[in-house]
């Protein structure tokens, strides 16, 4: 996400750090890099021009010229200007009952986003209900039902209905019956130039009176996503945008242009294919990530939302007693998996925004889980008995080679040795952090030092 713009902006920022004086001449090259980065990210030319002019004016002010560290002050100006560009974080409505209308173009990811939003609301202790109002696309109701069932979320569809309004009206009554306090209406995809279908959205909104009207837009559309937002906003007064497929789009121009060009804020971002890959859009965190400063606040909030803190506390007690076994190791791997794709987590760590993880490294976690699940309960509790024929059986059962089993066993022994360091002051500090995040990476650091 934002790889290209992040790389170029960080290079520009590094060149500014050592400046002792500020002049139009010595910042021209850096501002050119900023301009190229934005244009390459498909940010609107008008937005880029206004952004650069804002930086140029502020950087030549008396406060910067007389600053003890002009270079650092200029970096702060760029940071603040990007924050102004993205706008302040917009709160998602927390009323109960809550009604949300999702709309957008065909293929933008509305149905997947509906399920992701429902799961996110459930973590906020809502009782969500998904409603299939897409009567245009074949099997749309089936897709929504199957995805909702997989996540254990209530779903309402009516395959006999002839209009989305009829479905919506029935769903409102059904929602009252089952005491759902968050109803998400998944509408059919439509082009912004299709006036009859856009008018249908207007009528649906009059009926359901949704507090949140979200445009689901594919981030890869770039400036076209901004144009789509303008048209739909004029018709139904959008309350926000959910940008999808940001994990597959390295540009991010739509996110950087949306607020300035339409007045509509980005509220959510879809960062992957699973139902958990859905986050509130935090402009300050996004700017920090783009500039390589990390986004620790979002990382901590994600840990609090998704990590089972009771399980983390249980494991920490076993760590203190040196009772760590493969069941505990498996639990830790699953806890990390709940945090989301490892690549996305790394971008939240300061200085790690451009770090890359090879496909081989990403597959090791799943491979380790498979190997552990191929073990018997006795083998998980007493790894020392795993030898010879047991290793061969585990390798066959998990679909890996013998050397992979040996590698995991060796790594596990390394982790056991790291346990002994938990009694040191540094180890106790690490353990305290683990109770918050449930991160097994802390143990690896103990062993490596």
NORLINQUI-V456650 format. One record per pair of residues at least 6 apart in sequence whose C-alpha atoms are under 6 Angstrom apart, sorted by the first residue. I is the first residue (numbers start at 1). J is the second residue. Records with the same first field share a line. If there is no record, write none. Layout:
BEGIN
I=J, J
END
This chain:
BEGIN
1=246, 247, 250
2=250, 251, 252
3=250
5=37
6=290
8=37
9=34
10=291
12=30
16=71
17=71, 72
18=71
19=71
20=70
41=251, 252, 253
42=222, 253
43=253, 257
59=74
64=70
86=256, 259, 283
89=282
96=181
97=181, 182
98=181, 182
99=182, 183, 210, 211
100=184, 210, 212, 213
101=185, 213
102=186, 214
103=187, 215
104=189, 215, 216
105=189, 190, 191
106=189, 190
108=217, 218
110=216
116=275
118=128
127=180, 181
128=180, 182, 183
129=154, 155, 183
130=155, 184
131=155, 156, 184, 185, 186
132=141, 157, 186
133=164, 186, 187
134=187, 188
165=204
202=236
212=239
213=238, 239
214=238, 240, 241
215=241
216=242
217=243
218=243, 244
219=243, 244, 246
220=249
222=253, 254
223=254
226=258
230=262
240=264, 265, 266, 267
241=266, 267
242=267, 268, 269
243=269
244=269, 270
245=270, 271
246=271
247=271, 272
259=265
267=280, 281
268=279, 280, 281
269=278, 279, 281
270=277, 278
271=277
285=295
288=294
289=295
292=351, 353
293=350
294=348, 349, 350
295=348
296=348
303=437
306=338
307=335
312=435, 438
313=435
318=324
325=381
326=380
327=380
346=352
347=353
370=398
371=398
374=394, 397, 398
395=401, 402
418=446, 447
421=427
422=428
END
